[in-house]
């Protein structure tokens, strides 16, 4: 995975993992980035958030998939709001 594109930012690792798993079930490779020292400092997630990245070629499909199933995947996440952070 090279030159990844930010798909969304989540407040917790759990929510990011849910989205990553959903994408991977649909054949879209995804990566997660957080600055919490591998879970040793989970409060850092609140400051920076947990980012989910995809390949640029998969970005539109991933965004559409999350927008359609977002309510089922992560409760109360506004796709447009998280995209504004990009």
FIMAR-970568 format. One record per atom (N, C-alpha, C, O): residue in one letter; chain; atom name; x, y, z. Coordinates in pm, whole numbers. Layout:
<roza type="A" mol="A" atom="CA" east="X" north="Y" up="Z"/>
...
END
This chain:
<roza type="X" mol="A" atom="N" east="86" north="-117" up="0"/>
<roza type="X" mol="A" atom="CA" east="0" north="0" up="0"/>
<roza type="X" mol="A" atom="C" east="91" north="124" up="0"/>
<roza type="X" mol="A" atom="O" east="164" north="151" up="95"/>
<roza type="X" mol="A" atom="N" east="83" north="197" up="-108"/>
<roza type="X" mol="A" atom="CA" east="163" north="318" up="-122"/>
<roza type="X" mol="A" atom="C" east="73" north="439" up="-141"/>
<roza type="X" mol="A" atom="O" east="-37" north="428" up="-194"/>
<roza type="X" mol="A" atom="N" east="122" north="556" up="-96"/>
<roza type="X" mol="A" atom="CA" east="50" north="682" up="-116"/>
<roza type="X" mol="A" atom="C" east="-97" north="669" up="-77"/>
<roza type="X" mol="A" atom="O" east="-186" north="694" up="-159"/>
<roza type="X" mol="A" atom="N" east="-120" north="631" up="44"/>
<roza type="X" mol="A" atom="CA" east="-257" north="610" up="91"/>
<roza type="X" mol="A" atom="C" east="-333" north="741" up="105"/>
<roza type="X" mol="A" atom="O" east="-273" north="847" up="123"/>
<roza type="X" mol="A" atom="N" east="-464" north="732" up="96"/>
<roza type="X" mol="A" atom="CA" east="-550" north="849" up="110"/>
<roza type="X" mol="A" atom="C" east="-636" north="832" up="234"/>
<roza type="X" mol="A" atom="O" east="-692" north="725" up="259"/>
<roza type="X" mol="A" atom="N" east="-646" north="939" up="312"/>
<roza type="X" mol="A" atom="CA" east="-726" north="937" up="434"/>
<roza type="X" mol="A" atom="C" east="-873" north="922" up="398"/>
<roza type="X" mol="A" atom="O" east="-928" north="1003" up="324"/>
<roza type="X" mol="A" atom="N" east="-935" north="819" up="452"/>
<roza type="X" mol="A" atom="CA" east="-1078" north="797" up="429"/>
<roza type="X" mol="A" atom="C" east="-1159" north="866" up="538"/>
<roza type="X" mol="A" atom="O" east="-1248" north="945" up="508"/>
<roza type="X" mol="A" atom="N" east="-1130" north="835" up="664"/>
<roza type="X" mol="A" atom="CA" east="-1205" north="892" up="775"/>
<roza type="X" mol="A" atom="C" east="-1118" north="893" up="900"/>
<roza type="X" mol="A" atom="O" east="-1019" north="821" up="910"/>
<roza type="X" mol="A" atom="N" east="-1159" north="977" up="996"/>
<roza type="X" mol="A" atom="CA" east="-1095" north="982" up="1127"/>
<roza type="X" mol="A" atom="C" east="-1200" north="952" up="1232"/>
<roza type="X" mol="A" atom="O" east="-1310" north="1008" up="1228"/>
<roza type="X" mol="A" atom="N" east="-1166" north="864" up="1325"/>
<roza type="X" mol="A" atom="CA" east="-1259" north="821" up="1428"/>
<roza type="X" mol="A" atom="C" east="-1206" north="856" up="1567"/>
<roza type="X" mol="A" atom="O" east="-1085" north="871" up="1585"/>
<roza type="X" mol="A" atom="N" east="-1295" north="870" up="1663"/>
<roza type="X" mol="A" atom="CA" east="-1250" north="902" up="1799"/>
<roza type="X" mol="A" atom="C" east="-1188" north="784" up="1872"/>
<roza type="X" mol="A" atom="O" east="-1113" north="804" up="1968"/>
<roza type="X" mol="A" atom="N" east="-1218" north="660" up="1829"/>
<roza type="X" mol="A" atom="CA" east="-1165" north="543" up="1899"/>
<roza type="X" mol="A" atom="C" east="-1110" north="439" up="1802"/>
<roza type="X" mol="A" atom="O" east="-1148" north="435" up="1685"/>
<roza type="X" mol="A" atom="N" east="-1020" north="357" up="1853"/>
<roza type="X" mol="A" atom="CA" east="-963" north="246" up="1776"/>
<roza type="X" mol="A" atom="C" east="-1072" north="147" up="1738"/>
<roza type="X" mol="A" atom="O" east="-1071" north="92" up="1627"/>
<roza type="X" mol="A" atom="N" east="-1165" north="124" up="1827"/>
<roza type="X" mol="A" atom="CA" east="-1273" north="28" up="1803"/>
<roza type="X" mol="A" atom="C" east="-1353" north="65" up="1678"/>
<roza type="X" mol="A" atom="O" east="-1379" north="-20" up="1594"/>
<roza type="X" mol="A" atom="N" east="-1393" north="191" up="1668"/>
<roza type="X" mol="A" atom="CA" east="-1471" north="236" up="1552"/>
<roza type="X" mol="A" atom="C" east="-1390" north="223" up="1423"/>
<roza type="X" mol="A" atom="O" east="-1443" north="182" up="1320"/>
<roza type="X" mol="A" atom="N" east="-1264" north="259" up="1429"/>
<roza type="X" mol="A" atom="CA" east="-1178" north="247" up="1311"/>
<roza type="X" mol="A" atom="C" east="-1164" north="101" up="1268"/>
<roza type="X" mol="A" atom="O" east="-1166" north="71" up="1149"/>
<roza type="X" mol="A" atom="N" east="-1150" north="11" up="1365"/>
<roza type="X" mol="A" atom="CA" east="-1139" north="-133" up="1333"/>
<roza type="X" mol="A" atom="C" east="-1267" north="-185" up="1269"/>
<roza type="X" mol="A" atom="O" east="-1261" north="-267" up="1178"/>
<roza type="X" mol="A" atom="N" east="-1383" north="-139" up="1316"/>
<roza type="X" mol="A" atom="CA" east="-1509" north="-181" up="1255"/>
<roza type="X" mol="A" atom="C" east="-1514" north="-144" up="1107"/>
<roza type="X" mol="A" atom="O" east="-1552" north="-225" up="1023"/>
<roza type="X" mol="A" atom="N" east="-1476" north="-21" up="1077"/>
<roza type="X" mol="A" atom="CA" east="-1477" north="26" up="938"/>
<roza type="X" mol="A" atom="C" east="-1374" north="-49" up="855"/>
<roza type="X" mol="A" atom="O" east="-1403" north="-92" up="743"/>
<roza type="X" mol="A" atom="N" east="-1254" north="-66" up="909"/>
<roza type="X" mol="A" atom="CA" east="-1149" north="-140" up="838"/>
<roza type="X" mol="A" atom="C" east="-1196" north="-282" up="805"/>
<roza type="X" mol="A" atom="O" east="-1179" north="-329" up="693"/>
<roza type="X" mol="A" atom="N" east="-1256" north="-349" up="902"/>
<roza type="X" mol="A" atom="CA" east="-1305" north="-484" up="878"/>
<roza type="X" mol="A" atom="C" east="-1414" north="-487" up="772"/>
<roza type="X" mol="A" atom="O" east="-1417" north="-577" up="688"/>
<roza type="X" mol="A" atom="N" east="-1504" north="-390" up="775"/>
<roza type="X" mol="A" atom="CA" east="-1610" north="-382" up="675"/>
<roza type="X" mol="A" atom="C" east="-1551" north="-365" up="536"/>
<roza type="X" mol="A" atom="O" east="-1593" north="-432" up="441"/>
<roza type="X" mol="A" atom="N" east="-1454" north="-276" up="523"/>
<roza type="X" mol="A" atom="CA" east="-1391" north="-252" up="394"/>
<roza type="X" mol="A" atom="C" east="-1320" north="-378" up="344"/>
<roza type="X" mol="A" atom="O" east="-1333" north="-415" up="227"/>
<roza type="X" mol="A" atom="N" east="-1247" north="-444" up="432"/>
<roza type="X" mol="A" atom="CA" east="-1173" north="-562" up="392"/>
<roza type="X" mol="A" atom="C" east="-1265" north="-678" up="354"/>
<roza type="X" mol="A" atom="O" east="-1230" north="-758" up="267"/>
<roza type="X" mol="A" atom="N" east="-1382" north="-687" up="417"/>
<roza type="X" mol="A" atom="CA" east="-1480" north="-790" up="377"/>
<roza type="X" mol="A" atom="C" east="-1530" north="-765" up="234"/>
<roza type="X" mol="A" atom="O" east="-1569" north="-858" up="164"/>
<roza type="X" mol="A" atom="N" east="-1527" north="-639" up="193"/>
<roza type="X" mol="A" atom="CA" east="-1571" north="-602" up="58"/>
<roza type="X" mol="A" atom="C" east="-1455" north="-598" up="-42"/>
<roza type="X" mol="A" atom="O" east="-1473" north="-557" up="-156"/>
<roza type="X" mol="A" atom="N" east="-1335" north="-640" up="2"/>
<roza type="X" mol="A" atom="CA" east="-1220" north="-649" up="-87"/>
<roza type="X" mol="A" atom="C" east="-1138" north="-522" up="-99"/>
<roza type="X" mol="A" atom="O" east="-1057" north="-509" up="-190"/>
<roza type="X" mol="A" atom="N" east="-1157" north="-427" up="-8"/>
<roza type="X" mol="A" atom="CA" east="-1082" north="-302" up="-10"/>
<roza type="X" mol="A" atom="C" east="-980" north="-306" up="104"/>
<roza type="X" mol="A" atom="O" east="-1017" north="-312" up="221"/>
<roza type="X" mol="A" atom="N" east="-854" north="-302" up="68"/>
<roza type="X" mol="A" atom="CA" east="-748" north="-303" up="169"/>
<roza type="X" mol="A" atom="C" east="-745" north="-168" up="241"/>
<roza type="X" mol="A" atom="O" east="-754" north="-63" up="178"/>
<roza type="X" mol="A" atom="N" east="-733" north="-173" up="373"/>
<roza type="X" mol="A" atom="CA" east="-734" north="-51" up="454"/>
<roza type="X" mol="A" atom="C" east="-625" north="-59" up="559"/>
<roza type="X" mol="A" atom="O" east="-583" north="-168" up="599"/>
<roza type="X" mol="A" atom="N" east="-580" north="57" up="604"/>
<roza type="X" mol="A" atom="CA" east="-478" north="66" up="709"/>
<roza type="X" mol="A" atom="C" east="-525" north="164" up="814"/>
<roza type="X" mol="A" atom="O" east="-595" north="260" up="784"/>
<roza type="X" mol="A" atom="N" east="-485" north="138" up="938"/>
<roza type="X" mol="A" atom="CA" east="-521" north="224" up="1050"/>
<roza type="X" mol="A" atom="C" east="-395" north="289" up="1105"/>
<roza type="X" mol="A" atom="O" east="-290" north="227" up="1115"/>
<roza type="X" mol="A" atom="N" east="-409" north="417" up="1141"/>
<roza type="X" mol="A" atom="CA" east="-298" north="490" up="1204"/>
<roza type="X" mol="A" atom="C" east="-351" north="558" up="1330"/>
<roza type="X" mol="A" atom="O" east="-453" north="627" up="1327"/>
<roza type="X" mol="A" atom="N" east="-281" north="536" up="1440"/>
<roza type="X" mol="A" atom="CA" east="-312" north="606" up="1564"/>
<roza type="X" mol="A" atom="C" east="-181" north="635" up="1635"/>
<roza type="X" mol="A" atom="O" east="-80" north="569" up="1610"/>
<roza type="X" mol="A" atom="N" east="-183" north="733" up="1721"/>
<roza type="X" mol="A" atom="CA" east="-63" north="773" up="1792"/>
<roza type="X" mol="A" atom="C" east="-78" north="745" up="1941"/>
<roza type="X" mol="A" atom="O" east="-49" north="830" up="2025"/>
<roza type="X" mol="A" atom="N" east="-123" north="624" up="1972"/>
<roza type="X" mol="A" atom="CA" east="-148" north="589" up="2111"/>
<roza type="X" mol="A" atom="C" east="-44" north="494" up="2168"/>
<roza type="X" mol="A" atom="O" east="-68" north="431" up="2271"/>
<roza type="X" mol="A" atom="N" east="72" north="481" up="2104"/>
<roza type="X" mol="A" atom="CA" east="180" north="394" up="2148"/>
<roza type="X" mol="A" atom="C" east="131" north="250" up="2164"/>
<roza type="X" mol="A" atom="O" east="150" north="188" up="2269"/>
<roza type="X" mol="A" atom="N" east="67" north="199" up="2062"/>
<roza type="X" mol="A" atom="CA" east="16" north="61" up="2060"/>
<roza type="X" mol="A" atom="C" east="-78" north="31" up="2176"/>
<roza type="X" mol="A" atom="O" east="-73" north="-77" up="2234"/>
<roza type="X" mol="A" atom="N" east="-162" north="126" up="2207"/>
<roza type="X" mol="A" atom="CA" east="-261" north="106" up="2311"/>
<roza type="X" mol="A" atom="C" east="-216" north="142" up="2451"/>
<roza type="X" mol="A" atom="O" east="-295" north="135" up="2545"/>
<roza type="X" mol="A" atom="N" east="-91" north="181" up="2467"/>
<roza type="X" mol="A" atom="CA" east="-40" north="215" up="2600"/>
<roza type="X" mol="A" atom="C" east="-95" north="349" up="2649"/>
<roza type="X" mol="A" atom="O" east="-106" north="372" up="2769"/>
<roza type="X" mol="A" atom="N" east="-130" north="437" up="2556"/>
<roza type="X" mol="A" atom="CA" east="-183" north="569" up="2590"/>
<roza type="X" mol="A" atom="C" east="-312" north="594" up="2512"/>
<roza type="X" mol="A" atom="O" east="-315" north="678" up="2422"/>
<roza type="X" mol="A" atom="N" east="-419" north="522" up="2545"/>
<roza type="X" mol="A" atom="CA" east="-542" north="535" up="2467"/>
<roza type="X" mol="A" atom="C" east="-602" north="675" up="2469"/>
<roza type="X" mol="A" atom="O" east="-678" north="710" up="2378"/>
<roza type="X" mol="A" atom="N" east="-571" north="756" up="2568"/>
<roza type="X" mol="A" atom="CA" east="-625" north="892" up="2572"/>
<roza type="X" mol="A" atom="C" east="-573" north="977" up="2458"/>
<roza type="X" mol="A" atom="O" east="-635" north="1078" up="2424"/>
<roza type="X" mol="A" atom="N" east="-462" north="938" up="2399"/>
<roza type="X" mol="A" atom="CA" east="-407" north="1014" up="2285"/>
<roza type="X" mol="A" atom="C" east="-500" north="1004" up="2165"/>
<roza type="X" mol="A" atom="O" east="-503" north="1095" up="2082"/>
<roza type="X" mol="A" atom="N" east="-576" north="895" up="2155"/>
<roza type="X" mol="A" atom="CA" east="-673" north="880" up="2045"/>
<roza type="X" mol="A" atom="C" east="-771" north="996" up="2042"/>
<roza type="X" mol="A" atom="O" east="-811" north="1042" up="1935"/>
<roza type="X" mol="A" atom="N" east="-809" north="1044" up="2159"/>
<roza type="X" mol="A" atom="CA" east="-906" north="1154" up="2165"/>
<roza type="X" mol="A" atom="C" east="-847" north="1281" up="2106"/>
<roza type="X" mol="A" atom="O" east="-920" north="1362" up="2048"/>
<roza type="X" mol="A" atom="N" east="-718" north="1301" up="2120"/>
<roza type="X" mol="A" atom="CA" east="-654" north="1422" up="2069"/>
<roza type="X" mol="A" atom="C" east="-638" north="1418" up="1918"/>
<roza type="X" mol="A" atom="O" east="-673" north="1514" up="1848"/>
<roza type="X" mol="A" atom="N" east="-585" north="1309" up="1867"/>
<roza type="X" mol="A" atom="CA" east="-554" north="1299" up="1724"/>
<roza type="X" mol="A" atom="C" east="-656" north="1218" up="1646"/>
<roza type="X" mol="A" atom="O" east="-667" north="1234" up="1524"/>
<roza type="X" mol="A" atom="N" east="-729" north="1134" up="1713"/>
<roza type="X" mol="A" atom="CA" east="-820" north="1045" up="1644"/>
<roza type="X" mol="A" atom="C" east="-747" north="927" up="1585"/>
<roza type="X" mol="A" atom="O" east="-624" north="922" up="1585"/>
<roza type="X" mol="A" atom="N" east="-822" north="833" up="1534"/>
<roza type="X" mol="A" atom="CA" east="-768" north="714" up="1470"/>
<roza type="X" mol="A" atom="C" east="-807" north="722" up="1324"/>
<roza type="X" mol="A" atom="O" east="-925" north="729" up="1290"/>
<roza type="X" mol="A" atom="N" east="-707" north="720" up="1237"/>
<roza type="X" mol="A" atom="CA" east="-730" north="742" up="1094"/>
<roza type="X" mol="A" atom="C" east="-735" north="610" up="1017"/>
<roza type="X" mol="A" atom="O" east="-658" north="518" up="1044"/>
<roza type="X" mol="A" atom="N" east="-827" north="603" up="922"/>
<roza type="X" mol="A" atom="CA" east="-837" north="488" up="833"/>
<roza type="X" mol="A" atom="C" east="-799" north="535" up="693"/>
<roza type="X" mol="A" atom="O" east="-855" north="632" up="641"/>
<roza type="X" mol="A" atom="N" east="-703" north="466" up="634"/>
<roza type="X" mol="A" atom="CA" east="-653" north="500" up="501"/>
<roza type="X" mol="A" atom="C" east="-683" north="388" up="402"/>
<roza type="X" mol="A" atom="O" east="-691" north="271" up="439"/>
<roza type="X" mol="A" atom="N" east="-700" north="427" up="276"/>
<roza type="X" mol="A" atom="CA" east="-720" north="331" up="166"/>
<roza type="X" mol="A" atom="C" east="-635" north="376" up="48"/>
<roza type="X" mol="A" atom="O" east="-585" north="488" up="43"/>
<roza type="X" mol="A" atom="N" east="-621" north="285" up="-48"/>
<roza type="X" mol="A" atom="CA" east="-554" north="320" up="-173"/>
<roza type="X" mol="A" atom="C" east="-636" north="426" up="-246"/>
<roza type="X" mol="A" atom="O" east="-759" north="420" up="-243"/>
<roza type="X" mol="A" atom="N" east="-570" north="521" up="-311"/>
<roza type="X" mol="A" atom="CA" east="-645" north="624" up="-385"/>
<roza type="X" mol="A" atom="C" east="-743" north="565" up="-487"/>
<roza type="X" mol="A" atom="O" east="-851" north="621" up="-508"/>
<roza type="X" mol="A" atom="N" east="-707" north="455" up="-549"/>
<roza type="X" mol="A" atom="CA" east="-795" north="394" up="-649"/>
<roza type="X" mol="A" atom="C" east="-922" north="337" up="-585"/>
<roza type="X" mol="A" atom="O" east="-1024" north="322" up="-653"/>
<roza type="X" mol="A" atom="N" east="-916" north="304" up="-456"/>
<roza type="X" mol="A" atom="CA" east="-1030" north="248" up="-386"/>
<roza type="X" mol="A" atom="C" east="-1110" north="352" up="-308"/>
<roza type="X" mol="A" atom="O" east="-1213" north="319" up="-249"/>
<roza type="X" mol="A" atom="N" east="-1064" north="475" up="-307"/>
<roza type="X" mol="A" atom="CA" east="-1122" north="579" up="-221"/>
<roza type="X" mol="A" atom="C" east="-1272" north="600" up="-246"/>
<roza type="X" mol="A" atom="O" east="-1351" north="595" up="-151"/>
<roza type="X" mol="A" atom="N" east="-1312" north="622" up="-369"/>
<roza type="X" mol="A" atom="CA" east="-1453" north="650" up="-399"/>
<roza type="X" mol="A" atom="C" east="-1542" north="533" up="-360"/>
<roza type="X" mol="A" atom="O" east="-1648" north="552" up="-302"/>
<roza type="X" mol="A" atom="N" east="-1499" north="413" up="-392"/>
<roza type="X" mol="A" atom="CA" east="-1578" north="294" up="-358"/>
<roza type="X" mol="A" atom="C" east="-1587" north="277" up="-206"/>
<roza type="X" mol="A" atom="O" east="-1693" north="244" up="-154"/>
<roza type="X" mol="A" atom="N" east="-1475" north="299" up="-136"/>
<roza type="X" mol="A" atom="CA" east="-1474" north="286" up="10"/>
<roza type="X" mol="A" atom="C" east="-1564" north="390" up="74"/>
<roza type="X" mol="A" atom="O" east="-1639" north="359" up="167"/>
<roza type="X" mol="A" atom="N" east="-1557" north="512" up="26"/>
<roza type="X" mol="A" atom="CA" east="-1640" north="619" up="80"/>
<roza type="X" mol="A" atom="C" east="-1788" north="589" up="58"/>
<roza type="X" mol="A" atom="O" east="-1870" north="609" up="148"/>
<roza type="X" mol="A" atom="N" east="-1822" north="542" up="-61"/>
<roza type="X" mol="A" atom="CA" east="-1961" north="507" up="-90"/>
<roza type="X" mol="A" atom="C" east="-2007" north="391" up="-2"/>
<roza type="X" mol="A" atom="O" east="-2120" north="393" up="47"/>
<roza type="X" mol="A" atom="N" east="-1923" north="294" up="18"/>
<roza type="X" mol="A" atom="CA" east="-1958" north="179" up="101"/>
<roza type="X" mol="A" atom="C" east="-1983" north="222" up="245"/>
<roza type="X" mol="A" atom="O" east="-2079" north="176" up="308"/>
<roza type="X" mol="A" atom="N" east="-1898" north="308" up="297"/>
<roza type="X" mol="A" atom="CA" east="-1913" north="355" up="434"/>
<roza type="X" mol="A" atom="C" east="-2035" north="447" up="446"/>
<roza type="X" mol="A" atom="O" east="-2106" north="442" up="546"/>
<roza type="X" mol="A" atom="N" east="-2058" north="529" up="346"/>
<roza type="X" mol="A" atom="CA" east="-2173" north="620" up="351"/>
<roza type="X" mol="A" atom="C" east="-2304" north="542" up="350"/>
<roza type="X" mol="A" atom="O" east="-2399" north="580" up="418"/>
<roza type="X" mol="A" atom="N" east="-2311" north="433" up="273"/>
<roza type="X" mol="A" atom="CA" east="-2432" north="353" up="263"/>
<roza type="X" mol="A" atom="C" east="-2454" north="271" up="389"/>
<roza type="X" mol="A" atom="O" east="-2567" north="259" up="436"/>
<roza type="X" mol="A" atom="N" east="-2347" north="215" up="444"/>
<roza type="X" mol="A" atom="CA" east="-2360" north="126" up="559"/>
<roza type="X" mol="A" atom="C" east="-2311" north="190" up="688"/>
<roza type="X" mol="A" atom="O" east="-2300" north="123" up="790"/>
<roza type="X" mol="A" atom="N" east="-2283" north="318" up="683"/>
<roza type="X" mol="A" atom="CA" east="-2227" north="386" up="799"/>
<roza type="X" mol="A" atom="C" east="-2309" north="369" up="925"/>
<roza type="X" mol="A" atom="O" east="-2252" north="351" up="1033"/>
<roza type="X" mol="A" atom="N" east="-2438" north="376" up="916"/>
<roza type="X" mol="A" atom="CA" east="-2524" north="363" up="1033"/>
<roza type="X" mol="A" atom="C" east="-2512" north="224" up="1093"/>
<roza type="X" mol="A" atom="O" east="-2523" north="208" up="1215"/>
<roza type="X" mol="A" atom="N" east="-2490" north="123" up="1009"/>
<roza type="X" mol="A" atom="CA" east="-2474" north="-13" up="1059"/>
<roza type="X" mol="A" atom="C" east="-2335" north="-38" up="1114"/>
<roza type="X" mol="A" atom="O" east="-2316" north="-122" up="1201"/>
<roza type="X" mol="A" atom="N" east="-2237" north="34" up="1062"/>
<roza type="X" mol="A" atom="CA" east="-2098" north="10" up="1099"/>
<roza type="X" mol="A" atom="C" east="-2059" north="86" up="1224"/>
<roza type="X" mol="A" atom="O" east="-2005" north="28" up="1318"/>
<roza type="X" mol="A" atom="N" east="-2085" north="214" up="1224"/>
<roza type="X" mol="A" atom="CA" east="-2047" north="298" up="1338"/>
<roza type="X" mol="A" atom="C" east="-2164" north="390" up="1368"/>
<roza type="X" mol="A" atom="O" east="-2213" north="460" up="1280"/>
<roza type="X" mol="A" atom="N" east="-2209" north="388" up="1490"/>
<roza type="X" mol="A" atom="CA" east="-2325" north="465" up="1531"/>
<roza type="X" mol="A" atom="C" east="-2296" north="615" up="1536"/>
<roza type="X" mol="A" atom="O" east="-2196" north="656" up="1594"/>
<roza type="X" mol="A" atom="N" east="-2382" north="695" up="1475"/>
<roza type="X" mol="A" atom="CA" east="-2378" north="841" up="1483"/>
<roza type="X" mol="A" atom="C" east="-2252" north="906" up="1428"/>
<roza type="X" mol="A" atom="O" east="-2205" north="1004" up="1485"/>
<roza type="X" mol="A" atom="N" east="-2195" north="855" up="1320"/>
<roza type="X" mol="A" atom="CA" east="-2080" north="916" up="1256"/>
<roza type="X" mol="A" atom="C" east="-2129" north="989" up="1133"/>
<roza type="X" mol="A" atom="O" east="-2195" north="930" up="1047"/>
<roza type="X" mol="A" atom="N" east="-2097" north="1117" up="1123"/>
<roza type="X" mol="A" atom="CA" east="-2133" north="1196" up="1007"/>
<roza type="X" mol="A" atom="C" east="-2017" north="1192" up="909"/>
<roza type="X" mol="A" atom="O" east="-1912" north="1250" up="934"/>
<roza type="X" mol="A" atom="N" east="-2036" north="1122" up="797"/>
<roza type="X" mol="A" atom="CA" east="-1929" north="1105" up="698"/>
<roza type="X" mol="A" atom="C" east="-1877" north="1240" up="651"/>
<roza type="X" mol="A" atom="O" east="-1756" north="1259" up="639"/>
<roza type="X" mol="A" atom="N" east="-1966" north="1335" up="625"/>
<roza type="X" mol="A" atom="CA" east="-1923" north="1466" up="578"/>
<roza type="X" mol="A" atom="C" east="-1839" north="1537" up="682"/>
<roza type="X" mol="A" atom="O" east="-1743" north="1607" up="647"/>
<roza type="X" mol="A" atom="N" east="-1873" north="1523" up="809"/>
<roza type="X" mol="A" atom="CA" east="-1796" north="1587" up="916"/>
<roza type="X" mol="A" atom="C" east="-1656" north="1531" up="925"/>
<roza type="X" mol="A" atom="O" east="-1560" north="1606" up="940"/>
<roza type="X" mol="A" atom="N" east="-1641" north="1397" up="915"/>
<roza type="X" mol="A" atom="CA" east="-1509" north="1337" up="926"/>
<roza type="X" mol="A" atom="C" east="-1427" north="1366" up="801"/>
<roza type="X" mol="A" atom="O" east="-1304" north="1373" up="808"/>
<roza type="X" mol="A" atom="N" east="-1491" north="1383" up="688"/>
<roza type="X" mol="A" atom="CA" east="-1418" north="1413" up="565"/>
<roza type="X" mol="A" atom="C" east="-1365" north="1556" up="569"/>
<roza type="X" mol="A" atom="O" east="-1264" north="1585" up="505"/>
<roza type="X" mol="A" atom="N" east="-1429" north="1646" up="640"/>
<roza type="X" mol="A" atom="CA" east="-1383" north="1784" up="648"/>
<roza type="X" mol="A" atom="C" east="-1247" north="1794" up="713"/>
<roza type="X" mol="A" atom="O" east="-1176" north="1893" up="690"/>
<roza type="X" mol="A" atom="N" east="-1206" north="1695" up="792"/>
<roza type="X" mol="A" atom="CA" east="-1077" north="1698" up="858"/>
<roza type="X" mol="A" atom="C" east="-963" north="1674" up="760"/>
<roza type="X" mol="A" atom="O" east="-848" north="1704" up="791"/>
<roza type="X" mol="A" atom="N" east="-992" north="1622" up="645"/>
<roza type="X" mol="A" atom="CA" east="-892" north="1590" up="545"/>
<roza type="X" mol="A" atom="C" east="-829" north="1717" up="497"/>
<roza type="X" mol="A" atom="O" east="-741" north="1714" up="411"/>
END
